Amino acid sequence: MKLLLDSCVWGGAKEILVAEGHDVEWVGHRSEDPGDKAILRDAYDYAQILITLDKDFGDLAVLWGAPHHGIIRLVNIPAQQQGRIVHQVVLLHGQELFLGAIVTVDSKRIRIRPPEQNDE
């Protein structure tokens, strides 16, 4: 699966995800942060699922209708667990994500906003 890690995601998560067979880019490797709108647009243009800690991407997608191929938002997940958790979520919900689901993961639960609701 093609993934784009926002700069706020632990950089070590990339190595974990690549080892699991994912095609991963980390925004933290860019010379400067292009901003949320550009990051979400890049993820869409390159058919990547966006991984972030930032709530603003969900707002861009839901409130402003920004197109995307799925967003995983990690809430209070320790850095060293981020890669493993993202891999598990992608295994379980990859197809839903690619079709436009938004998945929020915290230590107690996973919430999924199905793709058909994203264009409200």
N, C-alpha and C positions, 0 to 999 in steps of 0.2 A: 504494500500500500504506500502511496506517496503522501508524505507528511511534511508540514511546515511548522517548525517550533518557533513560537514567538520568543523574543529576546528575554522575556521574564522567566521562561522555562529553563531549568538547570541544563547547562550545556552538556553535561555528562549523559543526559537522557538520550542524546543523539547516538552515542556509541552503543548503548543498550538496544535501541531500536534498530540500528543498522545490523547488529549481530543477530537480531530476530528476522532479518530479511526485508526490512522496510527501506524505501528510498526516502531519505530524510535530509532536509535542509534546516539550518538553525539561523534565524535572523541575527543572532548575536555575532555571527561571523561577518556580517556586512559592515562596511566602514562607518555607516551611520544608520540610525533607525529612521525609516521612511514615514512612519506614522501608521496608525491603525487602518485607515481607509486603504492606503497603498498595500499594506501587508495582506489584508483580506482580498483585495483585487488580485494581487500576485498569486495567492493560494488558489483562487478561482481560475485564473488564466492558466496555471500549470497543473490543474486538476489535483490539488493537494488538500488534505484535511488539515485544518488549522488547529494547533494545540496551544493553549494559552492559560494564563492565570487571570486574565483581564476580562471583566464583565462587559466592557465597552463593545467587544466584537459581537456579542449576542444582541446588543442594542442596535448596532449597525445593520445586522441581518434582519431582525424582527421589526424594529420600528421604522427603519429606513429602506428596507427591502433590498439590501446589498446582496448580490448573488454569492453563493458559496457552495463548496462541496463538503460541508460538514465542519462543525466546530466542537472541539472537546475543551471544556473549561475545567481546570483542576482547582479545587478550593481547599486550602490548608493541607495539601499533600506534601510531605517532606521531600526535599529535592531528590534524595537517593532512591525514592520509590516512584518518581514520576515516570521514568521510562518503562518500568515493569507494568505499572497501572495502565499507561497509554496502550501498550501492546495488548493487554487483556481486553480493554474496551474495544480496540480495533478488531480483535478476533471475534468478539461477541456482536458488535454493532457496526462493522465496517461498511456493509452495504447500505444500511440506513443512513449512516453518516455521509457517504458519498452522494446520496440522493438529496442531502440537505438537512439532516437531523442536527440538532444541537444537543450535546450530551454534557451534563454537569456532574462531576464526580467529586464527592467529599468522602471523609473517612467513614461515614455511616451509610451512604446510599449513592445510587446512580439515578439521575433524572434524565429522561429523554423527551425532547420536544420533537415530535415526528416531522418529517419533511413537509407534509401537506399543510402544516400550520404556519410555515415560515413566510408565506406570502400574504399574510393578513396585514 
